[in-house]
Amino acid sequence: MKKVIIVALSIVLLQHGFAQIKVDRSKKPAAGPAPAISIKDPVIFTLPNGMTVLVVENHKFPKVSASLNIDAGPIPEGKRAGLVNLMGQMLGEGTTNMSKDKFDEAVD
């Protein structure tokens, strides 16, 4: 029993000693090496409806990510600059007849 108490007391004292070490925070630490990023070339194919699809596989994580980009070109907004962006952000916020939750269910 005495050995257990002595070991526990030693661990507590060592931990207290390591906590007292001062770290110089006035200098930034040196940067480590930059990570190497390797992205495979995408597999490109066109669907029957004319949509071009690019697929890049990475089997490190069990995750699927998709994004849709529409190349519509520039939109002249004139005095109402930002209106199209605002409308795009509000598309998923629901309507006066339907709450956001019901809207999301309908979209799903």
Secondary structure, 3 states (H helix, E strand, C coil): CHHHHHHHHHHHHHHHHHHCCCCCCCCCCCCCCCCCCCCCCCEEEECCCCCEEEECCCCCCCCCCCCCCCCCCCCCCHHHCCHHHHHHHHCCCCCCCCCHHHHHHHHC
